[in-house]
């Protein structure tokens, strides 16, 4: 192991005690650290760097500019390929058409820097401060901008394809006609003031996780409109989810917050997951079957009360309902054909274990699809599959549970139709 590697390992080991900033300063071995090189020195640095870069690091002396003070420096058209400018102060510097491809600009200060037409492909700009910087026509393909500050930055017509903007701040950023294809926006604060190039929006990652501050969703709404016009429905829905989640989280009313989460977010993700409604609807069928199983799983008694209950009470007292009679009944149609096979009166369904499971599931299926109007009723269509002419009806608390299941199913089916075919949150 080389001695330089040993030193780096020691510094990394003691970094928790020294702090992140101190460790970074110790690892910076540039001769211009915290110094401002004059014109002739800067020219010599650039010449040495070009010789180093063109020879693939084999010739020339690499001018390390980490933490150098280059504020206001004129670096127009400079070749700084793979240069180490980490922590450097480039505020107000002129970097128009500069070549910074593969450069290390982590934590660099580029406030109000002019990077018009600059080449920043695959550069490392993690935690860099680019507030109010001019990046007009800049090439940021594959650039890493994790936690970068791009507040009020001008990204007009910039190429951001495959750039990583995780947790970056794009507050009031101008992204007019910028190319955003395959950009990673995970947890970014996304508050632009213009629309991007609609032809280069495909493949955006983690758009649903972007955030915005209170009452600053207008930029994301504009971005969603561009996605809609580009025909990118899934990304449009992701933008809708981000917008509606932001509104929900900032709701002043706890009731409204939980109402929106339960009925809109958990059910369909504000339209991003419309199929979740159908999954929930079908999942509730076996769940409610467990409830219906208990009133069915009862062995018939020898002298059981008739199906409708022929209890007799003294005339002076009002009869109280016998809760033992609550359950699910077979009700035979008056228009049935085989009147010789079925019972003349409704009969309570009381079956053994395995048959009770089957009936409970069947009744849950009928309750879930008790949807329709007159002859247009899905539940009645399912009932036509049974060989005998009867309907299953519930009484007492079982009827209440069945009605609740029907209401939930109607809501989920209606919400699925709205979110799949429409845009209810636009």
C-alpha angles and dihedrals in degrees: 000000000000119000091242090059090050091054092049091049091051092049092050091049093054094039094103089060096043099042129238096276094049092048091051091051091050092050091051107091098170115137090224096054108149089353130111110227114217124235097274093044092050091049091052091048091053093047092050091046093052090051090049095046096045092050092049091247096309101105137037130024117288111232104221108204100176111150091358119152105241098151111155092003119154105236097152110159092359119158106230099155110168090353119163105238097148112154091001120150107236097155111154091000120152106238099155111157090355118155108234098154111154091002121152107236099155112157090356118157109235099159109162090350116158109235097159110159092356121155108233099157112158091353119152110239099158111160091355118155108233098158112155090358120151110237097161110158090354118154108232098163110157092356118155112227102165110167090352117158110233097163110159090352117157107234096162111158090350119151110237098163112153091358118149111230098166111161090352120149115237098170112160090349117162107231097165108161091347116154111241103172114147094357117158109226100172110164092341120157097240115192107140122168099215144034125268127228104293092209094063107047104100123118098024109165129217094001089147090064097058118118138206135191124251114303092357100106094109092095092053090046089055089048090051090051089055090050090049092051090048090054094241097143098171093051089045089056091048090055089049090052091052092048096047094043089053091052091048094049091051096045111129092210118075090203092055091045094054093039092056093045095049100040102031111018103037094039101048110349090248089302100317092104107032092158089064088076091061091045090053092046092053092042091057091059096072090036093058089041088069089057094047091048094072099059090045099047098082127115112231116253120231095240098028121161112264118270095265093039119249097205115160123212133184111271093240094060127067110238114250118215115258105231089202086073093058111109143080122320136195108230114194120219117247087220095054117135101216100055090159094066103048133065116262093226133046112274130206114242108239114163144157125268103277096038090047089056091052094047092046091053092045093050090047089052091051092048092049092052097039084124127130146057126270109316091356095081123132093201093056090050090055090047089058088069092069116093097227129063105244138106128221116235131178131217134198119356091350089062090051092052091047091052091050091052090050092051092049091048093049091051094048093047093047092046091049090054092048096048097039098047101023145034106243094169099051 
